Amino acid sequence: MTEVLHGLPADGIVARNVRHSDETWQQRRLDDLAGSDGETVTGASIDLWFADLAVWSSINPHTLAELSPDEHERAARIPDVESRQDWQRSRALLRRILSRYLPAQTRLDIEPGAHGKPRLRTQDPHSLYFNLSHHRRRETSSGWILAISRAGEVGIDLEAVRAVPSASRLAQRVFSAAEREYLEIFSIDSAMQRDQVFLDIWTRKEALLKAIGDGFTRPANALHVGPSADSPTRAPLQVEVRAAGAYELVSLRSPGDHLVAVAAAFEPTRWRLTWLVP
């Protein structure tokens, strides 16, 4: 079913909202990866990998994958011990999973792009598009999520549902006029509802900005993404971004009940959702 959501506003075009059947998260153990063949993602498919960082907190990152010298240097510059260890585990998990999509013995070099978005340093046809997001706060559930595709650029964002006392103030800076109006409707009755709507819209906006990959150089309030239509149900939404092309925007929930948004520079035709556990 196709539903026209908006017309053609000057600051961004929201074209359509299409309902799809839900996919479910399939749990896999880390040991199972070692004893199986590599991963294949073809055509306009997107693979999502979720992990709970708190569950992995007792695991030495060196048992997951060896970091590069540059990554060790970057980790050493993180002063907080817990944050540093989280970053190391995050990077090690990223390496462990990406390596499963590449031919054996392929050197896995990760570098920042022109605006800092991580990418593989290779012109090999086996190269992947990927994007990562993670969230860990002491008062909320922790989460780590990775999107992988071969079809085109992807962006992903993950946020735990939580109180955001400054939601209305932040919305003045980063939301479009229509998004601010929508947020105010929910602010009247419930701060909890307002905060969830704020995070729902923000995850979608950040995923889109990350997919575009221009280093957040364009103002966030110039991109109108709106809320997901049926959160927590996935709701694909095609967004036309001037000078950047068309992007599909999808909202869903993680196994840890985080808000997740995925933006892709193509229309995804297949999803595979994996929940990785030690």
N, C-alpha and C positions, 0 to 999 in steps of 0.2 A: 504494500500500500504506500502510495506517495502522498505526502501532505506538504503543501506550500506553507512555510512558517512565516516568512517575511517577504517584503518586496525587495527593492534594490537600494538600500541606504547608502549614502555617499561614503561612509567610513568602513564599509565591509558588507559583503553579500552573503546572506544565509539562504541556501537554495532549497534543501529538502530534508526530510526526516523519514527514514525507511526502517521498518521493523524487521528484525531477523530473529530466527529461533536462537535460544540461548545455548552456548557451549558450556561445558562444566570443566572444573579444574581436576586434572588427573594427578594423583600423588605418585612421586617417584623418589626412590632413595638414591643417595649419592653413590653407594656401592653398586647399584644397578647400572649406572652409567659406565663404570669401568669395565663391566662384563658384557657390554652390548655394542652393536655397530654405531657409527656416527649418526648425526641428525641430518635430515634432508628437509629443506624448505624450498618450494618451487613455485613458479608462477606468481600470482598476486596473493600469496599466503603470508600470514604473520604468526610467528611463534612468540608466546609470552611465557616467561619463567618467573615464578614468585618464590621468595624465601623469607622466612622470619629471622631477621638478624639476631634477635635475642636467643633463639634456639641454637644458633651457630656460634654464640659468644665464647663457648669453651673450646672451640676447635682452632688449632694453630693454623693461620692462613697458609703456611708453607706446606701443609698437608694437602691443600687444595690445588695450588699452582704456584710456581716460582714467579715472583715479580721481577720486572726489569730494573736495572740500576736507576733509571729515571724515576720509577715508581717508588723505589726505596728512599730516594732523596726527597721526593714529595711527601711521603709518609713521615719522614723525620722532621719535617717542618710543621707538623700538626702538634701543637703543645699538649692538648688534652689526651690522656692515655686512652680512654675509652673511645673517643672519636677517632684517634689514630688507628686503633685496632679494628674498628668498624670499617674504616676506609680500606685497610689492608685486606680484610675478609671480602669486602665488596669487590675490590679489584681482582682478587684471586678467584672468586666465583665467576666473575665476568670472563676471565681468561679460560677457566675450566670449561665453561659452556661454549664460548666462541670456538674453542679448539675442536669441538665435536662437529662443527659444520665445515671444517677445512680438511683438505687431504692430509694424510699422515705425513709427519715430518715438515709440514709447512710452518715457517717461522711466523709467529704471531706478534706483530709490532703494532701497538696502538699509539696513535699520535693525535694531537689536537688539530682540528681543521682551521680554516682562516679565521673563524670567530670563536674558536675554543671547543667546538663540539667534537667529542672523541670519534675517531674513525680508524679503520685499518690502513696501515701504510703499505699499500700494495695496489698495483694495477692489474692484478691477477683476476681472471673472470670468475674465480671462486670467491671474490670479496663479498662482504656482507654489509648491509645497512643495519645499524643497531642504535639503540638508545637506552639509557639506564636511569632509574630514579630510586631513591631510598629515603626512608623516614624513620627516625628513631628519637623519641622523646621519653623521658622517664615516666610521664603520666599517661602515655598512650601506647597502643600496640605498635610494634616495630615492623617494618616491611621493606622489602627490596624487590624490584621488578625490572625485567629486561625484555625489550621488544627486539625481534630479529626478523629481517626480511631480505629477499634478493630483488624485490620489484622496484624499490625506490626508498626515498628518505622516510624515516619514521621518527616520531617524538613521543615520549611517554612521561606521565607524571603520576605520583602516588601520594596521597595525604590521608592521615588518620582523621576520623571524625572527632572533633574536639571543640572546645570553646575558643572563639576568636573575638575577644572583647573589642578589638579595633576594626571589626569587619566593615562597618559603615564608613569609617574614615579611610581605610585602605581602598574601598570601592570607589571613592571619589577620585583616586589617582589611576586605578588600573581597569575599571569597568567602563563600558560604553554607557551612554545615557539610558538606553533601553535595559541594559543589565542592572544598572543602579535602581531603576524604577521597579524592576522585578524583585530585587532584593528588599526594597522598602516595603513591599506588600507583605512579605514574611516577617519583617521586623516588627510589625504592629502587634502581633499576637504572641510571638515566642522568640526569645534570643537563641534558643537551641535550633529552631528551624532556620532562622536567619543565618546562623553560623554554618549550618550544613549546606544551605544554598550557596553561600559565599565560597566555600571550599569546592563545591561541585563545579561552579563556573570557573573558579581559578585553576583547577586541575586541567580543565579543557583548554583554557587559554594558554597555560604554560606548556602543555603538550604540543599545541599548535606552534607556539614560538620556537620550541625546540626542534620540531620537524622542519620548519623554515630554515633554521640553522644560521641566522644572521647575527647571532650574539645579542639578541634582545635589543637591537638597535632601533627597531620600530616601536612606537609607544603602544603599550598593552591596551590602552583604552581605545585605540583605533581599530582593534580587531573585535568584531562582535561574534561571540560564539554561543551565548545564551546558556541556559541550564540544560542538562540531559532531560529528555522528554519523559522517561519512565524510570528514573533512577530508583533502585539499583540495576534495572534491566538495561542491557546495551542498547544504545540509540544512535545509529550512524547518522551523521549530519555532514552534508557537503558544504564546505566553506570556500568561497572564492576570495583569495587574497591578491590584491592588485600587485603586479610586478613579482609575484611568487607562484602563481598558478592555482590549481584547485587541490583541496585537501579533504580527505574523509576524516571525520572526527567521531570517535566512539567512546562511550562511557560504560564502565562495568565495575564490579566489586571484586576485590582480592579475596583469597581464602581467609585472610585476617580481617575482613570487613572494611578494608580501606577503600576510599574513593580512588578510582583509577580512570585515566583518560588516555587514549591513544590517538595520535594524528598521523595520517599517512598521505604521501603524495601520489596515491593511486587508490582505487577502490578495492579493498580486501575481499577476496572471494572465499577464503578459508582461514580458520583460526585453530591453533592448537595451544591449549592452556595447561602448563605443567607447574605443579607445586612441588618444589624440591625440598627434601628433608634429609638430615644426616643419616 
